[in-house]
Amino acid sequence: MDDATRTEIEAAAFRALRAHLIEARPDVQNIDLMNLAGFCRNCLSRWYQEAAEARGVSLSKDAAREIFYGMPYADWQARHQTEASDSQKAAFETAFRDNVGPRG
């Protein structure tokens, strides 16, 4: 497989993952994704931002989130985010530290 085809296939897989998380399963909470898989929608939008910046495209955190979520992040939160339980929050602190780094 040539590099261009591989890139197209990888991009299609990313778009399918995004569509699944945004359109098919907006009920799955980011905190649950992070706690179980070590990444969430916000991580994906951050990786998108980092990939853009690596290619000389300036993109803010908010702009990357809006591109990924298809709407401002605050709107997504209002529509889909539920209050996390104390146990979810405690697990998140560990998952975030282990997968992203110290919070600060």
Biotite code that builds the C-alpha atoms (Angstrom):
import biotite.structure as struc

atoms = struc.array([
    struc.Atom([0.000, 0.000, 0.000], chain_id="A", res_id=1, res_name="MET", atom_name="CA", element="C"),
    struc.Atom([1.395, 3.400, -0.905], chain_id="A", res_id=2, res_name="ASP", atom_name="CA", element="C"),
    struc.Atom([1.633, 6.262, 1.614], chain_id="A", res_id=3, res_name="ASP", atom_name="CA", element="C"),
    struc.Atom([-1.159, 8.336, 0.047], chain_id="A", res_id=4, res_name="ALA", atom_name="CA", element="C"),
    struc.Atom([-3.606, 5.424, 0.173], chain_id="A", res_id=5, res_name="THR", atom_name="CA", element="C"),
    struc.Atom([-2.602, 4.598, 3.745], chain_id="A", res_id=6, res_name="ARG", atom_name="CA", element="C"),
    struc.Atom([-3.169, 8.232, 4.760], chain_id="A", res_id=7, res_name="THR", atom_name="CA", element="C"),
    struc.Atom([-6.597, 8.253, 3.078], chain_id="A", res_id=8, res_name="GLU", atom_name="CA", element="C"),
    struc.Atom([-7.585, 5.036, 4.867], chain_id="A", res_id=9, res_name="ILE", atom_name="CA", element="C"),
    struc.Atom([-6.346, 6.348, 8.222], chain_id="A", res_id=10, res_name="GLU", atom_name="CA", element="C"),
    struc.Atom([-8.275, 9.597, 7.689], chain_id="A", res_id=11, res_name="ALA", atom_name="CA", element="C"),
    struc.Atom([-11.427, 7.648, 6.833], chain_id="A", res_id=12, res_name="ALA", atom_name="CA", element="C"),
    struc.Atom([-11.031, 5.535, 9.975], chain_id="A", res_id=13, res_name="ALA", atom_name="CA", element="C"),
    struc.Atom([-10.600, 8.696, 12.063], chain_id="A", res_id=14, res_name="PHE", atom_name="CA", element="C"),
    struc.Atom([-13.733, 10.225, 10.523], chain_id="A", res_id=15, res_name="ARG", atom_name="CA", element="C"),
    struc.Atom([-15.655, 7.024, 11.286], chain_id="A", res_id=16, res_name="ALA", atom_name="CA", element="C"),
    struc.Atom([-14.461, 7.077, 14.912], chain_id="A", res_id=17, res_name="LEU", atom_name="CA", element="C"),
    struc.Atom([-15.439, 10.742, 15.228], chain_id="A", res_id=18, res_name="ARG", atom_name="CA", element="C"),
    struc.Atom([-18.882, 10.123, 13.708], chain_id="A", res_id=19, res_name="ALA", atom_name="CA", element="C"),
    struc.Atom([-19.434, 7.169, 16.018], chain_id="A", res_id=20, res_name="HIS", atom_name="CA", element="C"),
    struc.Atom([-18.520, 9.172, 19.137], chain_id="A", res_id=21, res_name="LEU", atom_name="CA", element="C"),
    struc.Atom([-20.328, 12.370, 18.106], chain_id="A", res_id=22, res_name="ILE", atom_name="CA", element="C"),
    struc.Atom([-23.372, 11.130, 16.208], chain_id="A", res_id=23, res_name="GLU", atom_name="CA", element="C"),
    struc.Atom([-24.020, 7.512, 17.139], chain_id="A", res_id=24, res_name="ALA", atom_name="CA", element="C"),
    struc.Atom([-22.925, 7.536, 20.791], chain_id="A", res_id=25, res_name="ARG", atom_name="CA", element="C"),
    struc.Atom([-23.139, 11.030, 22.282], chain_id="A", res_id=26, res_name="PRO", atom_name="CA", element="C"),
    struc.Atom([-24.491, 9.289, 25.404], chain_id="A", res_id=27, res_name="ASP", atom_name="CA", element="C"),
    struc.Atom([-21.062, 7.828, 26.179], chain_id="A", res_id=28, res_name="VAL", atom_name="CA", element="C"),
    struc.Atom([-19.489, 10.273, 28.579], chain_id="A", res_id=29, res_name="GLN", atom_name="CA", element="C"),
    struc.Atom([-15.946, 11.563, 28.090], chain_id="A", res_id=30, res_name="ASN", atom_name="CA", element="C"),
    struc.Atom([-15.105, 10.668, 31.683], chain_id="A", res_id=31, res_name="ILE", atom_name="CA", element="C"),
    struc.Atom([-16.077, 7.044, 31.020], chain_id="A", res_id=32, res_name="ASP", atom_name="CA", element="C"),
    struc.Atom([-13.974, 6.951, 27.846], chain_id="A", res_id=33, res_name="LEU", atom_name="CA", element="C"),
    struc.Atom([-10.978, 8.349, 29.724], chain_id="A", res_id=34, res_name="MET", atom_name="CA", element="C"),
    struc.Atom([-11.441, 6.015, 32.663], chain_id="A", res_id=35, res_name="ASN", atom_name="CA", element="C"),
    struc.Atom([-11.769, 2.917, 30.472], chain_id="A", res_id=36, res_name="LEU", atom_name="CA", element="C"),
    struc.Atom([-9.611, 3.679, 27.438], chain_id="A", res_id=37, res_name="ALA", atom_name="CA", element="C"),
    struc.Atom([-7.217, 6.413, 28.558], chain_id="A", res_id=38, res_name="GLY", atom_name="CA", element="C"),
    struc.Atom([-8.496, 8.921, 26.002], chain_id="A", res_id=39, res_name="PHE", atom_name="CA", element="C"),
    struc.Atom([-11.680, 10.813, 25.233], chain_id="A", res_id=40, res_name="CYS", atom_name="CA", element="C"),
    struc.Atom([-13.146, 13.193, 22.677], chain_id="A", res_id=41, res_name="ARG", atom_name="CA", element="C"),
    struc.Atom([-11.096, 16.049, 24.147], chain_id="A", res_id=42, res_name="ASN", atom_name="CA", element="C"),
    struc.Atom([-7.914, 14.017, 23.643], chain_id="A", res_id=43, res_name="CYS", atom_name="CA", element="C"),
    struc.Atom([-8.879, 13.430, 20.011], chain_id="A", res_id=44, res_name="LEU", atom_name="CA", element="C"),
    struc.Atom([-9.468, 17.146, 19.489], chain_id="A", res_id=45, res_name="SER", atom_name="CA", element="C"),
    struc.Atom([-6.102, 17.891, 21.160], chain_id="A", res_id=46, res_name="ARG", atom_name="CA", element="C"),
    struc.Atom([-4.355, 15.384, 18.883], chain_id="A", res_id=47, res_name="TRP", atom_name="CA", element="C"),
    struc.Atom([-6.055, 17.098, 15.935], chain_id="A", res_id=48, res_name="TYR", atom_name="CA", element="C"),
    struc.Atom([-4.750, 20.466, 17.157], chain_id="A", res_id=49, res_name="GLN", atom_name="CA", element="C"),
    struc.Atom([-1.241, 19.075, 17.657], chain_id="A", res_id=50, res_name="GLU", atom_name="CA", element="C"),
    struc.Atom([-1.241, 17.534, 14.161], chain_id="A", res_id=51, res_name="ALA", atom_name="CA", element="C"),
    struc.Atom([-2.308, 20.870, 12.682], chain_id="A", res_id=52, res_name="ALA", atom_name="CA", element="C"),
    struc.Atom([0.384, 22.755, 14.564], chain_id="A", res_id=53, res_name="GLU", atom_name="CA", element="C"),
    struc.Atom([3.020, 20.199, 13.486], chain_id="A", res_id=54, res_name="ALA", atom_name="CA", element="C"),
    struc.Atom([2.130, 21.183, 9.930], chain_id="A", res_id=55, res_name="ARG", atom_name="CA", element="C"),
    struc.Atom([2.327, 24.920, 10.589], chain_id="A", res_id=56, res_name="GLY", atom_name="CA", element="C"),
    struc.Atom([-1.440, 25.436, 10.997], chain_id="A", res_id=57, res_name="VAL", atom_name="CA", element="C"),
    struc.Atom([-2.270, 27.493, 14.071], chain_id="A", res_id=58, res_name="SER", atom_name="CA", element="C"),
    struc.Atom([-5.359, 26.165, 15.816], chain_id="A", res_id=59, res_name="LEU", atom_name="CA", element="C"),
    struc.Atom([-6.584, 27.069, 19.288], chain_id="A", res_id=60, res_name="SER", atom_name="CA", element="C"),
    struc.Atom([-7.857, 24.485, 21.759], chain_id="A", res_id=61, res_name="LYS", atom_name="CA", element="C"),
    struc.Atom([-11.383, 25.881, 21.419], chain_id="A", res_id=62, res_name="ASP", atom_name="CA", element="C"),
    struc.Atom([-11.235, 25.866, 17.610], chain_id="A", res_id=63, res_name="ALA", atom_name="CA", element="C"),
    struc.Atom([-9.975, 22.272, 17.539], chain_id="A", res_id=64, res_name="ALA", atom_name="CA", element="C"),
    struc.Atom([-12.757, 21.200, 19.886], chain_id="A", res_id=65, res_name="ARG", atom_name="CA", element="C"),
    struc.Atom([-15.376, 22.947, 17.757], chain_id="A", res_id=66, res_name="GLU", atom_name="CA", element="C"),
    struc.Atom([-14.054, 21.221, 14.636], chain_id="A", res_id=67, res_name="ILE", atom_name="CA", element="C"),
    struc.Atom([-14.089, 17.838, 16.355], chain_id="A", res_id=68, res_name="PHE", atom_name="CA", element="C"),
    struc.Atom([-17.432, 18.208, 18.159], chain_id="A", res_id=69, res_name="TYR", atom_name="CA", element="C"),
    struc.Atom([-19.143, 19.999, 15.284], chain_id="A", res_id=70, res_name="GLY", atom_name="CA", element="C"),
    struc.Atom([-20.257, 22.731, 17.673], chain_id="A", res_id=71, res_name="MET", atom_name="CA", element="C"),
    struc.Atom([-18.777, 24.836, 20.469], chain_id="A", res_id=72, res_name="PRO", atom_name="CA", element="C"),
    struc.Atom([-17.686, 22.612, 23.341], chain_id="A", res_id=73, res_name="TYR", atom_name="CA", element="C"),
    struc.Atom([-19.991, 24.437, 25.788], chain_id="A", res_id=74, res_name="ALA", atom_name="CA", element="C"),
    struc.Atom([-22.952, 23.512, 23.573], chain_id="A", res_id=75, res_name="ASP", atom_name="CA", element="C"),
    struc.Atom([-21.862, 19.861, 23.516], chain_id="A", res_id=76, res_name="TRP", atom_name="CA", element="C"),
    struc.Atom([-21.558, 19.850, 27.299], chain_id="A", res_id=77, res_name="GLN", atom_name="CA", element="C"),
    struc.Atom([-25.015, 21.382, 27.731], chain_id="A", res_id=78, res_name="ALA", atom_name="CA", element="C"),
    struc.Atom([-26.605, 18.835, 25.372], chain_id="A", res_id=79, res_name="ARG", atom_name="CA", element="C"),
    struc.Atom([-24.787, 15.645, 26.301], chain_id="A", res_id=80, res_name="HIS", atom_name="CA", element="C"),
    struc.Atom([-22.679, 15.826, 29.445], chain_id="A", res_id=81, res_name="GLN", atom_name="CA", element="C"),
    struc.Atom([-24.059, 14.487, 32.693], chain_id="A", res_id=82, res_name="THR", atom_name="CA", element="C"),
    struc.Atom([-22.796, 15.049, 36.215], chain_id="A", res_id=83, res_name="GLU", atom_name="CA", element="C"),
    struc.Atom([-19.990, 12.660, 37.085], chain_id="A", res_id=84, res_name="ALA", atom_name="CA", element="C"),
    struc.Atom([-20.161, 10.590, 40.247], chain_id="A", res_id=85, res_name="SER", atom_name="CA", element="C"),
    struc.Atom([-17.493, 10.854, 42.926], chain_id="A", res_id=86, res_name="ASP", atom_name="CA", element="C"),
    struc.Atom([-16.122, 7.446, 41.909], chain_id="A", res_id=87, res_name="SER", atom_name="CA", element="C"),
    struc.Atom([-15.929, 8.525, 38.243], chain_id="A", res_id=88, res_name="GLN", atom_name="CA", element="C"),
    struc.Atom([-14.087, 11.696, 39.260], chain_id="A", res_id=89, res_name="LYS", atom_name="CA", element="C"),
    struc.Atom([-11.610, 9.747, 41.400], chain_id="A", res_id=90, res_name="ALA", atom_name="CA", element="C"),
    struc.Atom([-10.946, 7.262, 38.594], chain_id="A", res_id=91, res_name="ALA", atom_name="CA", element="C"),
    struc.Atom([-10.532, 10.173, 36.169], chain_id="A", res_id=92, res_name="PHE", atom_name="CA", element="C"),
    struc.Atom([-7.766, 11.721, 38.274], chain_id="A", res_id=93, res_name="GLU", atom_name="CA", element="C"),
    struc.Atom([-5.785, 8.489, 37.961], chain_id="A", res_id=94, res_name="THR", atom_name="CA", element="C"),
    struc.Atom([-6.601, 7.952, 34.276], chain_id="A", res_id=95, res_name="ALA", atom_name="CA", element="C"),
    struc.Atom([-5.715, 11.541, 33.388], chain_id="A", res_id=96, res_name="PHE", atom_name="CA", element="C"),
    struc.Atom([-2.416, 11.427, 35.273], chain_id="A", res_id=97, res_name="ARG", atom_name="CA", element="C"),
    struc.Atom([-1.479, 8.048, 33.756], chain_id="A", res_id=98, res_name="ASP", atom_name="CA", element="C"),
    struc.Atom([-2.452, 8.911, 30.183], chain_id="A", res_id=99, res_name="ASN", atom_name="CA", element="C"),
    struc.Atom([-2.116, 12.662, 29.769], chain_id="A", res_id=100, res_name="VAL", atom_name="CA", element="C"),
    struc.Atom([0.084, 13.933, 32.581], chain_id="A", res_id=101, res_name="GLY", atom_name="CA", element="C"),
    struc.Atom([-0.182, 15.940, 35.757], chain_id="A", res_id=102, res_name="PRO", atom_name="CA", element="C"),
    struc.Atom([-3.129, 18.316, 35.907], chain_id="A", res_id=103, res_name="ARG", atom_name="CA", element="C"),
    struc.Atom([-2.234, 21.916, 36.299], chain_id="A", res_id=104, res_name="GLY", atom_name="CA", element="C"),
])
